[in-house]
């Protein structure tokens, strides 16, 4: 009996290792040589397919009329919609819609629409990021059950992914321009459309741009993040500070909150997983920020494959300074008249909550844009298996910096009929500020305490 049990155990271990090994291995030199040829430098299929054109370098020139420090100029302003998907015809396009998008048409049959435009493969990254990505392809590996990265500093870690977890890591650590400052607004409209904007002043400082980054000392730091609430008055002065680590199982995320009313800095372990998002009225979790962030250890990740999907893309109209928030924020969803959808190839990944782990989302289905590795659509399911929330990211390219990012992130709650939109800056002067000089010393709890106001 003991001998038979040992054989069974050995077989189980070997089978487990066989399943894990592909996700831990870098690709061969021959595979990596495809980058920049039949694959784009970041790993997407460079070829044309039906309505999806070939990638020809993205937005490599600044559009006419662009001025540094001002709102982005829409390089595709002359484009007209090819057609509009709405509540009357969405079933004709269901093979290129997520379950969540279909649910939005069924929830709001008279108002939710998708104006579909010509596909523009605008994505572009700086040359040094492309060089790092090529190096990562043959050197970077998942370690510690997929919770960490080995031989990684910057760029896309797995441009030729072999597992769902590798695809998710590409999203989590994607390049966002080094040190960045921005002022954005978050809204959580009532069912009738009434809302009060919450204004944030935010800073991201990635380790590759830290003036005192020391290899060997900061290797597990991904970025530092500070979020200062500017308004409304009842929340103004509260500040969130985060030290975002790569391997959050080995070294959990460190977070502190400065409470302006108490004038105290306190640790904030709830800023993780399904802890409530800042001023979100219960409409998002901490790991809903940036569509998905943080440790991936609570889920099993299945790579379903690639497919074509209608996703928000080149959303320069959503980003326009010519619009007020009232022009965009409507009952049930953002105003579709200012949205732009395009047909793109995406990686589909299913995340299922592990046995014994806790999270309010028992399942998530991710659709990751192949050109940018940004999550474009995520469907969220509750513990009963019912579709609960639908996230869409309206992305743009900051072409002056060669950085894809989001203009607006939207999380729809199908149960309450409400939604959260984060990233609105239409009424703010200027735009994102890249290249701010920061260091790790600017993101200590003592620095947070000194910067506290009110």
N, C-alpha and C positions, 0 to 999 in steps of 0.2 A: 504493500500500500504506500509506504513512504517513498519507495523508488518510483512508483507510478505518479505520485504527487510532485516529486522533483522533476520528472520529465514534463509534466503539464506546466509546471511553473517555468521551466526553461523555455518551453515552446511559447508561452505567453510573453516572456521577456523578449525573445527574439522577434516575435510578431510586433511588439510595441516598438522595438528599436527600428524595425523595418519601416514602420509608419512614420517615425520621427525623423529618420536620417535625411530624407529628401529636403525637409524644411531647414535643416541645419547646414546644408552644403552650398558652397559658392559654385558658380558655373565655371565651365572650362574656358580656357583662353579662346578656343574656336568659337564658342557661343558668344563670349563677350565681344569678339571682333565684329559682330553684327551691329553693335551700337554705332550710330552715326551713318549706317548704310541702309540695310533693309529695315532696321529699327532706328527710331530717333535716338538722340543722345541720352534721353531719359528712359528709353525702353519701349516706347509705343510702336505699333506697326506703322511704318512710314508710308505704306502704300495706300492707294485709293481703293474704295469699295462702294459701288453704287453711289448713293448720295453723299458719302463721306470722301472728301478729296484727299490727295496725298499731302503729307506734311512737308512744307517747303521752307521751314525756318522760323515760322511764327511771325510775330510783329517785330521785325528787325529795324524798322525806321520809325521815327516819331511822326505822328500824323500832323498835317497842316493845322496850324492854330494852337498847337499845344504850347503852354507856358509853364516853366518849372515852378512848382509850388502851388499851382492852380489845379482845379478839378480836371480829371482825365477827359480828353476829347474823344468822342466816339469815332473810331476809325472806320466803322461800318454804318455810319448814319444814313447812307444812301440805300441800304438794303431794305427791301420790302418783304413782308411775310409771304411765304409760299402758300400757306393755308393756316387755318386756325382749328385746333382741336377743342371741342366743347362738349357740353352735356348731351348733345344730340348725335354726335358721331364718334365719341371716344372709343367705342367698341371696335371700330374699323382699325384702330391703331394699338389695340391692347397688347399685341406681341412686342411692342416697343415702349411699353409703359410699365412702371412698377405697380405692385399691388396697392401701395399707398397712393400713388397718383390716380389710379382708377377709383379708389375710395374717395378722393377729393372731388372727382367729377360727380360721383353719386351723392356726396354730401351737399355739394353746392351746384346742382345741375344747371341753374340759371345764371350763375355768375363766374364760376371758375373756368378759365380758358388757358390754352397754351398757344400763343402765336408762334408758329414754327418758321424760322428764317433759314437761309442758306447756311450750311455748316462752314465755319471759319476756324481753322486749326491755328489759333493765335498763340498757343503756348510757347514760351521761350525761357530758357535759363541762361545765366552767365557762363562763359567758357570755363571758368575755374570750377564751377559746380558740375558741369558736364565731365570735366577731367576727373574730378573726385568720384563721380558716379561710375565711370569706366573702371577705375581702380577698385571700387567697392564690389563690382560684379564678380571679381575673382578672389576677393579677400574677405569681405564682410560675411559673418555667420551669426546665426541665432545661437545664443547660449542660455544656460540655466532654464531649460524647458520653454524657451522662446520668450523669456522675460527680459532679455538683455541682448546687446549687440557687441560683437567682437570685431576689432579692426575697423572701427567707424569713427569718423570725425564730422563729415558734412556730406551733402549731396543725397542722392537716392541710394539707399543701402542695397536694394534688390531690384535692379532694373529689369531683370529677367526672372520673375518670381516663380517659385515652385510650390507655394502653399498660400492659403488664405492669410495666415499670420504674417508672412512676408509682405503681402499686399498692404495689410493694415499698418505695418511698420513704415512702409513707404509714405503713407499719409501722415502718420504721427510726427515723423522727423523731417518732413519735406522742407526745402529751403524757402524762407520767407523774408530774406533781405537783411539778415543780421540784426542790428539794433534799429528798432522801429518805434516811433511814437505816433499815436493817433487819438482823435477825439471822436467817439461814436455814441449813438443812442440806441437804447433798447425800448421796445414797446410791447405791451401785453394787452391788446384791446379787449374790451368786453364784447359780448356777443352782438351788441348794437353798434360797435365800432368806436365807442368812447375810449380814450387812452390818455395817459400822462407819460411823456418820454422820461426815461432815466438816462442822464448823460454821464458817460465815463471818459476819463482821461487815462489812457493805457500805455504801457511801455513793455516791449518785448526786447530782451537782450540775449542773443544766442551766443554760445560759448566761442564760436569761431571769431566773433568780433570783440570779445572781452579784452580790454587792454592788459589785463593781468592774468589771462588764461595760461595755466601751467599744465602741460601734458603730464599725466600721472597724478595730478592733484584734482583736476576738474573733469576727469574723463567721464564721469557719470552724470555730469550736468548737461542738460539739453538747452535750457534757457531759464532766465529769470523773468518774472512777470509781475507788474504792479498795476493795480486797477484802482483808481481814485474816483469816487462818486462825486460829481460836480453838482448835480441837481436831480430831483427836487430838494427843497430845503430840509425836509425831514430825514433825508439820507445823506445829505452833503457832508463831506469830510471823512466819511468812512473809507478806509483803504484796505485792499487785499494785497498781500505780498505772497508770492509763490516761488519756491525753488523747484523747478521741474526737473526731475531726474529721469534718466533713460530706463534703468532697471529699478522699477519702483517696488519690486518684491525684496530685492537686496537692500535698497535704501529708499524707503517710502518718500513720496512727495512731502516737502516741508511747506507749511502754509501758516501765515499769521494774519490777523485782522486788527487794524487800529479802529477802535470805537470812538468816534468823535465826542459822543455824549459823555462817556466815562473817561476819555483821554487815556486809554490804556491799550496796550498791545497784548493780544492773547493768541496762543496757538490755535489753529483751526483745522483739526484733523478731519472735520466733516467736509472739507473742500476736496472731495475725491469720490469716484464711483457715482452712486446715486444720491449723494448729498445734494441739497437744494442749491440751484444756481443763484447767483447774486441778484437780488431784487427781481426775481423772475415770477413772482406770484404763483409759485408751485408748478410752473409750466415747463421747466427744464431741469435736468440734473447737472451736476458739476461736469460729468463726462459728455454732456451734450454740447458743451462749448467747443467751437471750432469743428462742429459736426460730431467729432469723437476725439477724445484726448485721454491720456493717462495710461495706467497699466492694463494690459490685455489679459491678465491671468484668470479672470473669473469666467471666461468663455472658451468654448471649443470653437475653432475657426475652420470652416470648410470652404475651400476654393471651388466654386461652381463652374467658373470659366468666364469667357468673354461673351458679350452680347452688344447689340445696338440698342440705345435708349434715347428718348427725348429728354434732355436735361437743360436746366437754365445755364446759359453760356453767353459770354461777351455782353454782360448786363450793364453796359455803360449808361443806358438810359436810367436804370435804377440808381445809378451813382451820380446822376446829373444834378448840378447845382441850380438848374432851372426849375426843379421841382421842390415843392414843400412837402413836409411829412404828411400833411392832409391829402396831398395828391396820391400818395402811395398807400396809406393805412386805411383800409376799408373793412367792413364787417366780414368776418370769416376768413379772409385772406388778403394779401396785398393786391393792389390794383393790377389786373393782368394786362391792361392797355400799355403798361410800361415794361412788361416782361419780354424776354426774348428766350426762346427755346431752340435748340439745334439737335440734330441727330449725331451722336458720337458713340464710339466704342467705349465700353466700361467693363471693369472687372467686377464680377458679382461674387460676393463673399457672404456666407451665412455664419452668424455667431449664435451659438446656443449655450445657455447658462449651464455651467458644470454642476454636476451633482454635489450637493452640500454647500454650494456657493449662493450668496444672496445678492439680488439686484431687482429693482422694480421692472426691468425689461428682461423677460425670459428668453427673448430671441430678437435679434436684429439682422436685417438684411441690408448689406452695403452695396452701393454702386459707385465704384471709384473710377474717375476719369483717367483713361490710359495716358493722356498727354501730360497731365499735371500731377497725377497721384492724389488729387484732392477728392474727398468724398463729395459726391454731387447729390445723391439721394440716399436716405436711410429710412427704412421702414422698421418701426418698433412695435413689438408684440408684448402683451401683458402675460401674467402667470397662467391665465386660462387659455392662452393661445390666440387671443383676439387681437386684431390690428388696432393699435391704440394711437400712436403718434407717427407723423410723417414729416421728415426733415428734407428740405431742399436748400441748396446753396447756389446763389446767383453769383457766378464768378466772373472776374475780370482779370486782365493782365496789366500790372503796373509796368508798362513797356519802357518807361525811362530807366527802370531798375532791372528789367527782365525778371519780374517776380509775379507769378500767378497768385491771386488771393481771392477772398470773397468780398463782393460788394455788400451783400446782405445774406444772413443765415435766417431761415424761417423754420419754425417747428410747429406743426399743426396738431392740435389735440382733437381727435375725431369725436371723443366722448362729450367734451364740454362745448365744442363749437368755437373755441378760442384758439389763438395762436400767439407765438412770440416771434418777434423779428429783431435781430441784433446786427449792428453794423451800420445803421443809417447815419449818414453824415451830410445829407443834402443841404441842410441849413447851416452847416459849419463852414467857416472860412477855410480855404486851403484844402489840403488832403493829407495823406500819410506822410510823415517825415522819416526818411531813411537815413542811416548813417550817424545817428546820434551817438555822442561819445559817452559811454558808460563802462562801469567795471563792476566786479562782484561786490566791492565795498559799498556801492550805492544801493545794494539790495539786502542789507542786514536788518535784523529787527531793531537795532539801535538807530540805524538810519531812518527806518520807518517811524520810530517814535519821535525823532527830531523833526521830521517833515510833517507831523500831524498838525492839523489846524483846528480851530474852534474849540 
